[in-house]
Amino acid sequence: MTQARGGDTPARPLDVITIGRSSVDLYGQQIVSRLEDITSFAKSVGGCPSNIAIGTARLGLKSAVITRVGDEQMGRFIREQMMREGVATNGIATDPDRLTALVLLAVEDEGVSPMIFYRTDCADMALSEADIDEAFIASAEAIVVTGTHFSRENSDKAQRKAIRIAKAHGGKVVFDIDYRPNLWGLAGHGDGFARYVKSDRVSEQLKSILRDCDLIVGTEEEIRIASGADDVLGALKTIRALSQATIVLKRGAMGCIVYEGAIPDDLEQGIVGKGFPIEVYNVLGAGDAFMSGFLRGWLKGEALETAATWANACGAFAVSRLLCSPEYPTWAELSWFLEHGSSHRALRKDAALNHLHWATTRRKQPETLMALAIDHRSQLEAVADRLNVPREKIEGIKALAVEAAARVAKGRPGFGMLLDSTYGQKAFPRAAEHGFWIGRPVERPGSRPLDFDHMADLGSHLAEWPIGHTIKCLCFYHPDDSAELKAKQERELLRVADAARTVGRELLIEIIAGKHGALTETTVSSILARLYELGIKPDWWKLEPQTSPAAWRAIEQVIAAHDPLCRGIVLLGLEAPESELVAAFRIAAATPLVKGFAVGRTIFAEAAEGWLSGHIDDEAAVADMATRFGKLVAAWESTRQPEVA
């Protein structure tokens, strides 16, 4: 059984509960730019305690946050993102009268990040004693109280109530000083980046809680405001006179120093964690990443030097990337960095770390993917032209295909659609309503060498796609292709892979080799090995059926060697008869990386012909496609059932 820090009692349900700010950060995407000149923003969860809740959850702690959000889309975004991150949301209250706080931020220069807080009567500052539940606080090993929420009487009382409960139940109290002068009314709206304004009122308020704390963390400016002293050494000694807490002094690029007992006259005589020399790109949110790393060590009983090293490493990740909470490392990422380091001072340029970060923070998906593929354009255009019906009518059959898939899925997870931008616009919202995984092609139909469909500038087009849409790119590629053809195709695959990561969308690469050469047991595996060698790591592969289990084993070995975090493989259909696909399912059954299928014309071809010609109505088309899709789903699921002895 897991043990609590420093004792023999069983661990509690939660490791840490953070209390206080919860806002939506809107980060300017133009770097080295004044906030006045920013034209587009990236949205993420922000606010010191919310950042720490996410940061600790990513590092494997069981975390929660107590805060308030508005009864609107931004409040729901915060709640949903916390759930995606694994943060318990029991303590998030919805305030029907107030809006969720917003913050606008930019990176203007190294170490200069102007910000504007939109927090007038915001939801989180309305936190009250009624929001503090005794059983919830008692369920955690520690709580984190934060400086800003001592700035108002109601939120001050709420945090003090949480402190009393935690101490009564043997929990730890962590104080993140989190000093923002303008949130105490000490600076103007345009001075959100201001770090220090001396205030006896603030100091007296913060000093009154120090004796109840077990861990106090702050920068040099924050240590000074919490003590009222004008110099760092005097500040530390003042705090020590009031509290026996472990004190952590954050010093930015210089790392940190930890003090457990008496404060030495030489500040360097404290416990120093290993530092990491990296380029400072954006300092905002680095302290919250630091606290996340420190808590991961401190609450798990690690040596303070180890906790400080982990904290410094997490801070290094944050200052080397643009956003706050989305950039914090996962435990896998942090562990890899501590073991291997990085050859880049700018960690955001480290391809290995970037892939590990992406693959361990992307949105969760079901293990199985059974998709009805109707992203076909040229094939359906040919049918419409032959039948002399307007091509615009193709939109209708795609929308009906969504309804067919929904009849089979019946609300179950693991189902999806491949839909195109040309004729799938009516189908997209319907597929989203059913919670389907959605893939969208970017290639020009049939192009070889690969060419993109109306997308000379991939990135700007992809930025318009919903965050949950997966980029699908089909490439007809064979190892026997000429060097010139390979070079052209590889260049385009590199482009789409880079665009996918730049805009934060998942990527499925479909490889069809059999149309342009023989398929042997190593044909497809050699293609994948080459693409991995180029640095292309898609989230999904879509591959044609293989002729033998040996071919699948070769493919699986290549993927395992180059990207063990790959989501897996789905089988394509190539208009094969149902019987051939069922046989292909059986051959792939012994390969765990084959997660499902994305089949199209086998399912929709006859229905599309009949519906476009007017020989069958909507219901008949839906029923036909649902029947065919349902048979393939049943066949797939049967191959994955354990054999009964």
Order of alpha helices (4+ residues) and beta strands (2+ residues): beta-beta-beta-alpha-beta-alpha-beta-beta-beta-alpha-beta-alpha-beta-alpha-beta-alpha-alpha-beta-beta-beta-alpha-alpha-alpha-alpha-beta-alpha-alpha-beta-alpha-beta-alpha-beta-alpha-beta-alpha-beta-alpha-beta-alpha-beta-alpha-alpha
